[in-house]
Amino acid sequence: MKRLAILILCLAITATSAFAMDMKPGKGVTVQPARATWNTGFFQEALINKGLTELGYDVKKPKDLQNPIFYKSVVLGDVDYWANGWFPMHNEQLPKNFDQKAQKIGYVAKAGGLQGYLVSKRDVEKYNIKSLDDFKRPEVMKAFDSNGDGKAELTACPPGWACEKVISHHMKAYGLEGSINPVKASYEAGMASALGSYKSGKPVFFYTWTPNWTVFKFKPGKDVMWINVPEIIPNEAQTGSEDRMVANDVVGAVSNPLKAGFVISDIRVVANKKFLADNPAAAKFLEIFTLPLVDISEQNTRMNEGEKSDKDIAKHADEWIAKNKATWDGWLKAAREAAE
């Protein structure tokens, strides 16, 4: 009888555990996510979508929104969340009543939004390049002058991007307008050209951000090096964030710390407060969801190489989940426990 009682108890515990793993706290709840218009943020959305779906939520196709439109929409409750908040970069885009109706939650990638300038490592070493100021030297300008205009070519940002304004500020603030020519054509085309030039042994000089396929193809510390701005001179939008324009322990930087010259951002989920309050399981999942930058950059590289349809991105998400099953199951378990 004692053995039978123990067997029944074990079966009951197993059944309870299995039930807990199958709990669907989101059953009957429809969720409307959004995602940014840049595809380097699509992977995060796909993973969160799958997580909430496993928790029982009916997750609709995400709406692709420009930043200011998203922040207005999440405050109004027209969308529930996105995983593409960059802070403090996006702070100036938030509506005045943002804190009343929405909030930043968790960290998709803490300090993940690094931006700056990179130069081919072999040329950093050859010309002893440490900062943008070195591009005033005639021998450096000549080495990086690919079109014969007498200036070093920088693969920069297209018109309208926030980084374009910062780069233009840098050219003026550091007196570089006669030394560097920021090429503002299509960024993807410009970086494809830079990759070809690098492979043929030519110098490369470009702006980029993380996470991005560029830092997977051009490995910092091996292929390229992050270089400094001469000194931290913020533009109007950067004023007050000077401490976040310097980064410590950056892999592949010419110095430690690195004077990046761009505000380093935390990539975070932003969600409607009522949605979070009404859905503790979803709130917990969004709070603990996080990704290594190298994983995002690797997936971004696959998109850059042609695997960029929603079906491809969903496949990438499934593969990531399979490789990180223990982490994934831990997130789901914590989310289910939060709903009990």
N, C-alpha and C positions, 0 to 999 in steps of 0.2 A: 504493500500500500504506500509505503514511504517513497519507493522508487517511482511509483505511478504519479504521486503528487509532485515530485521533482520534475518529472517529464511534462506534466501538464503546465507547471509553472514556466518551464523553459519555452514551451510552445507558445504560451501567452506572451512572454517577453519578446519572442521573435516576431509574433504577429503584430504586437504593439509597435515595434521598431519599423517593421515593413509598412505599417499604416502611416507612421510619422513621416517616412520618406516619400510617401505618395500623397501627403496632404496637399490640397489645392486651395489655399486660403484666398486666392484671387478669383475663384470660380464665380461667374456671373458679373464680373466687373470688366468693362471695356476701357482700354487705355489708349490714349492718343499721344505717341511720342513725336518729337521733331528731331531734325538733324541739320547740321550746318551745310552750307553750299560747297565747302571744300571736302573732297572725298577722303582726305587723310583722317577724317573723323568718323567715317561710316562704319569701320570695324567695331568700335566701341558700342555704337548703337545696336549693331547686329547681335552682339553678345548679350547686352542687357535685354533686348527683345526676347532672345531665347530663354534667358533666366526667368523673366516674368511669365513667359508662356508656360514654362515648367511648373511655376507656382499657381497655374490655373487661370491667369489673366488672359483676356482676349485682346491681344495687342495688335492694333491697326497699323497699316503701312505708315511709316514716318513721313511727316511733311518737311520738305526741304525749304528752310527759311533763312533769310538774311538775319544777321545778329539782332539789330534793333527791333525787327518785326517779331522775332522769337520772344524777346524779353517782354514786349507788350502782350503777346499772345499768352504767355505762361502766367502773367499777372491776371489776365482776364479769365483764365481757365479754359481757353480754347485748345490749348495743348497741355499735357501733363508734365513733361520733362524733356531735357536733352542732355547729352553727355559731352557737349562741346563748349562749355563755359571756360574762357581764359581770363584769369584774374591775377593781377589787377587790370590787365589790358582792357577788359570789357566793362569795367566799373562805370566809365563815363557814358556807356550806352544804356544803363539801367534806368527805367522810369522812376519818377520820384516816389511812387508808392510801392516800389519793388519789395522792400523789407516787410510790408504789411501782408502781401499776398504770395510771395515766393521766397525761396531760399537756396543758397549754395549748400550742397550736401556731399560729403565724402571727397575723395581725391582719385580721379582716374589716373593721374600722374602728377604727383607733387613735384613742383619745380620742373615739370616736364616740358614746358614751353620755352625752351632756350632758343634765342635767335642770335645771329652774328655773322661774321665774315670768316671764310675759310680759304686757305691757300695751299697749293700742292706742297707736300712736305719736302720733296727734293729741292724745291725752289726757296722754301723758307730757310733751309740749311745753306743753300748755295749763296743766297743774297743776305742772310742774317736778318730776315723779316720778323719783326716783333709786333708792329702796329701799322695802322693805315698811314701814319706819318712816313713810313719807309717808302711809300709809293711816290713820294716827292723826289726821290733819288733818280737821276737820269738813267742809270743802268737798270733799275727796277721797272721804270716806265717803259723802257725799250723792250725788255724781256716779255712784258705782258701786253704789248701793243700788237694786236693781231690784224688791225685794218689800216695801219700806217698814218693814223691821225696824231701821233705823238703822245697819246695818253694810254694808260693801262686800262684794259677793258674789264669791267666788273659785270658779271651776270647778276642783274638786280631784279627789282620787282616791277610788274606792269603798272601803268597808271591806275589809280583808284585804290590800290592796296594800301593798308596802313603802313606797311614797311617801306613803301615808296617815299612817303613823307619823311620817315626817320632817316632814310638814306640821303635824301635831298638836304635835310638838316645837317647831317654829318659832313657832306661835301662843302657846305658853307661855313659851318662852325670850325672846321679844321683846315680851311683854306686848301681844299683838294680839287676844286673845280677845274684847275688847269692841269691836274695830274691824273685824275681818274675819270673815265667815261662810263657811267652806269647804263648798261644796255637794258632797255625796258620792254623788249619784245616779249612774246609768250615765254613764261618761266619754264614750262615743260620743254619747249623746243630749245631754249637757251641752255638748260641743264643737260639735255641730250647731246648738244653740241660740245659742251664742256667735258662730258664723259668721253666723247670721241677724241677730243684734243688731248686729254690726259693719257688715254691709251696709246696715242701716237707719240708720247714723250714731250708734249708741249705744256707750258705752265697753265694753271687754272686758278681763278680768283672769283669767288662767288659768295652771294648771301644765301643763307638757308635758315631753316627753323627745325625744331624737333617737336614731335616725331615726324619723320619724313623719309621717303625712300632714298634721298640723297646721302644721308649719313649711314645708309646700309651699303650703297654702292661705293661711296667714298668713305672709307673707314677712318675716323679721326684718330690720329696717332700713328697710323700706318700709311695712309694715302695722302691725307690732308691734315692741316693744323688750324685750330681756331686762333685768330690773331686779335690783338687789342685795338680799341680806339685809343687815341693819344691821351685823352682825359675824359672824365665823365662831365659832359655838358648836356643836360636834358633839354628837350624842346618843351613847349608849353604843356602838351599832354602828358609828358613824362615827369614833370615837376612834382616832387613829393615822393617819388619812387626811386630816388637815386641809389638807395641801398640795394635795390633789386636789379640794378643794372650791372652789378659785379657778381661773378659766380665763383664759388670755391670748388676745387677738386673736379674740374671739367676734364674728362678724358680727351687727350689730344690737343690741349691748350698749350700755347707757347709760354705761359706763365701761370702761377697760382698765387692769388686769384686771377681770373680773367676779367678784364674790363670789356664786357660785351657791347655796351653802348645801347642795348635794347633792354626793356623791362622783361625780366624772366617771370613767366606766368605759371600758376598752378592750373592744370586742366581739371575741371570739376563738373559734376552733374548739377544742373539747376532744375528745380521742380516746384510745382504749385504747392503751397502749404496745405490747402484743404485735401488735395490728393494724398499727400504724405500722412496727414492725420487720419484719414479714412482707411488707409491701406498700410498698416504697420509692416506687413511682410515685404511689400515693395520698397517701403522706406528703408528697411534694414538692408535689403539687397543693394540698393543704390548707395547706401552709406559705406558698405564694406567692399564694393566692387573696385578693383584696381588692376592696372596692367603694367608690366615692365615695358619701358620705352623700346627696348630692342625687339620685343614681340610686335609692337605697333609698326615699327619701321620695317620689319621683315614683311609684314602683311602689306604695307604700303608699296613695297618694292614689287610684290606680285601683281598688284593693281597696275603699277607703272609698266609692267611687262605684258599687260593685256588682260589679266584676270580681274576685270573691274565691273562686271555686271552684278546686280543684286544677288543673282544665283551663285556667282563666284564668291562673293563676300560672305554669304550664308555658309558656303562650303568651308571657307577659311575659319569661320567661327566654330563650326562643328569639329574641325581638326584641332583647333586650340583647346576646346573643351575636352576632347579625347586625350590630349597630351597633359592636361592639367586637371585630371578627374578628381583627385583628392581635394584640391583647392575649390573647384566648382561645387562639389557635393557639400563642402563645408559652408560655402556661402548660402546654398539652398537650405541647409539644416538650420543655420542661424536665422534665416528669413522666416522659416516655418515656426521656429520657437518664438519669434517676436510676435507672431499672430495668435499664439495660444492664450 
